[in-house]
Amino acid sequence: MNDQPSEPASADYRRLAAEMLARRRLRGQFFERQSFSEQRWDLMLALFTNPASNSSVEQVSIALGMTAATTLALARILAGFELVGMGDSDGGWSDIPLRLTDNGRERMQAYFAELLAQGMLA
């Protein structure tokens, strides 16, 4: 008797890949393609999940497992697209508060709503 779970069929993998591509294409309808890399998307997701307060560059970098310098650089790019806001800090650059702008939050909510409407999220 084989107690190992069965491997998904390659058709299942193809379906999963197609769903991932569809999500990415849909995301392109809500955000400028030039504004996105996966790291930038991760930054926006991290800020979206913490709406109650500003998170510092350092806090976000730790949560994402990237350097504070990388996080700051990504935030600056997204700020140029008016998706992320950057506050002032009396401390060092790693203490700069980051938040989604209203524009960034509204676009993410619209994207997630469309994913749900199309049955792309469980």
N, C-alpha and C positions, 0 to 999 in steps of 0.2 A: 504494500500500500504506500502511496506517495503522499506524505504529509506536507510537502512544500507547496506554497501558493503557486498557482499557474501564472505564467508570464502573459501579460496582455498581448494580444495578436498585433502584428505590425499594422493592421488596419486601425487598431485603437490608437497607436502612436501617430499615425497619419492624421486621424481625426483630431487628436489633441494638438498637433502642430498647426493644423488648419484653423482651429479655434483660437490659438494664440496669435496667429497672423491676422485673423479677423478682428480681434481685440486691438491689436496694434494699429491696423488700418482705421478702425473706428476712433481711436485716440487721436489720430491725425486730423480728424474732422473737428476736434475741439481745441487743439493746440498746434502752434506753428511747428512744422517738422524740424526746423533748424534749432528750436529751443530744446529738443529732447535727445538725450542719451539715456541709457538705463539708469545711470547714476543720478541724473537730474530728476528722473521720474521717481526714484527711490527717495530723494530729498523731498519732493512734493508730497509723496505718500506719508513720510514721517511727519511733516508739518501738518498735514490734513488730519492725522490721527491724534494730534495734540492741539485742539482748537482753543482751549481755554487760556493758554498763556503763550508768551513768546518763549522759544527755546534758544539757548545760546548756540553759537557755532560749535563750541566744544561739546555740548550735550548732544547735538544732532550727529556730530562726527562719531561720537562713541556709539550711539544707537545704530549707526549705519556701518560701523567698522571701517571707516576711512579716516584719513588725516584731517585735522582741522583746516589745514591750508586747502585741501581739495574741496572740502565742504564750502569754504568761503568762496572759492573760485566758481563753483557750481551755482551758489546763491547769487553771485554777482551777474552771471549770465541770465539766470531766471528773473532777476530784478530788471534787467534790460527789456524783458518781454512783459514786465508789469505783472508777473505771477507771484513773486516773492518780494516781501518788504524786509528791509534791513534797518534796524534802529541804531541809535547812538549808544556808545559804551564809554564809561569813564575808565574802564579797565583796558586790557589788551584786546587785540582783534578777535581772539577766541571767545571773548565775552559778548560780542555783537549779537543782539537778539535778532532772530529770524522768525518770520511768520508768513503765512500765505496772505496775499492781498485779497480784497473782496473779489476782484477779477479772477484770481487763481482759484479761490474756493468755489465760486460760481461755475467756472468751467469744469472743475473736477466733479461737482455735484451733477452737472448736466451729463457728463460722460458716464458716471456711474448709473444715473437714471436710465440712460440709453442702453447700457449693458444689461440692466435688469429687464427693460422693456423687450429687448431682443432675446431674452432667455440665455444670455451669455454668462451669467453668474448664478450659482446655486443658492 
